[in-house]
Amino acid sequence: MHTHTKQDVTLTHEERGLVARLAGDLSIFNAAEIHRILSEAWRHETSRPELIVNLAHTRHIDSSGVGVLLQLVRDGVPITLCNLQASPRRLLDRTGLATLFRVDTDCGEVPAPRQAA
């Protein structure tokens, strides 16, 4: 298992796939950078069974954040979303977008959020 942290994303190469743990919200303020990080990591992933996005510490996703997830799907990346907080889950359910992803209630151990320096 190999772990690498960039911006607000911790990437772990695990047997089940590439796991991306987001440390905060997914919004217009960081959407482009998170998309770049996830896309690059996925292109370099050799086994590529799936991209597991752990949203345990993501309380809010706005339309730009949803756009990141949708673009990854359009690019052919099989995505599992897990540990969704209430607000992101409601957004995906109400818009019908939850059907575009595999959604798990739990994807294993939840890391503690990073502390501000």
C-alpha positions in Angstrom: 0.0 0.0 0.0 1.4 3.4 -1.0 0.0 6.7 0.3 0.5 10.2 -1.1 -1.1 13.5 -0.1 -1.7 16.4 -2.4 -3.8 19.5 -1.7 -6.9 18.2 0.1 -6.6 14.6 -1.2 -4.8 11.6 0.3 -4.3 8.9 -2.3 -3.7 5.3 -1.3 -3.0 2.5 -3.7 -4.8 -0.5 -2.2 -5.7 -3.9 -3.4 -9.3 -2.9 -4.0 -8.2 0.1 -6.1 -7.1 3.7 -5.8 -8.6 5.3 -2.7 -8.9 9.1 -2.6 -9.8 10.6 0.8 -10.9 14.2 0.6 -10.1 16.3 3.6 -12.8 19.0 3.1 -15.5 20.3 0.9 -15.6 19.8 -2.9 -16.5 23.1 -4.4 -15.7 25.7 -7.0 -12.7 26.7 -4.8 -10.9 23.4 -5.3 -12.8 21.5 -8.0 -10.3 22.1 -10.8 -7.3 21.1 -8.6 -9.1 18.0 -7.2 -10.1 16.9 -10.7 -6.5 17.3 -11.9 -5.2 15.3 -8.9 -7.7 12.5 -9.3 -7.3 12.3 -13.1 -3.5 12.2 -12.9 -3.6 9.5 -10.2 -6.0 7.4 -12.2 -3.9 7.6 -15.4 -0.9 6.3 -13.4 -2.8 3.6 -11.6 -1.8 0.3 -13.0 -4.4 -2.1 -11.7 -7.4 0.3 -12.2 -10.2 -1.8 -10.7 -11.9 1.4 -9.4 -11.5 4.8 -7.9 -12.9 4.8 -4.3 -13.7 8.4 -3.1 -14.0 8.5 0.6 -16.2 11.5 1.5 -16.2 11.0 5.3 -14.8 14.5 5.8 -16.7 16.3 3.0 -19.7 18.1 4.4 -20.6 20.0 1.2 -20.4 19.4 -2.5 -21.5 22.2 -4.9 -22.3 22.0 -8.6 -18.6 22.3 -9.5 -17.8 19.4 -7.2 -20.5 17.3 -8.8 -19.0 18.3 -12.1 -15.6 16.8 -11.1 -17.3 13.5 -10.3 -19.3 13.5 -13.5 -16.3 14.3 -15.7 -14.4 11.4 -14.2 -17.3 9.1 -15.0 -17.4 10.5 -18.6 -13.7 9.8 -18.8 -14.4 6.1 -18.1 -13.3 6.0 -14.4 -15.5 3.6 -12.4 -16.2 5.5 -9.2 -17.4 4.3 -5.8 -18.4 7.0 -3.3 -18.4 6.1 0.3 -18.9 7.5 3.8 -21.2 10.2 2.4 -22.2 13.0 4.8 -25.9 14.0 4.9 -25.7 17.0 2.6 -23.8 15.4 -0.3 -26.0 12.3 -0.1 -29.1 14.5 -0.3 -27.7 16.4 -3.3 -26.9 13.2 -5.2 -30.2 11.5 -4.3 -32.4 14.6 -5.1 -30.7 15.1 -8.5 -30.8 11.5 -9.4 -27.0 11.5 -9.8 -26.4 8.8 -7.2 -27.3 6.2 -9.8 -24.2 7.2 -11.8 -21.9 6.0 -9.0 -21.6 3.0 -6.8 -22.4 4.3 -3.3 -21.3 2.4 -0.2 -22.2 3.4 3.3 -18.7 2.5 4.6 -15.4 2.1 2.9 -13.3 1.1 5.8 -11.3 3.1 8.3 -11.9 6.8 8.3 -8.7 8.8 8.7 -8.8 11.8 11.1 -9.0 15.2 9.2 -5.8 17.0 8.8 -5.1 19.9 11.2 -4.5 23.4 9.8 -0.9 24.5 10.2 
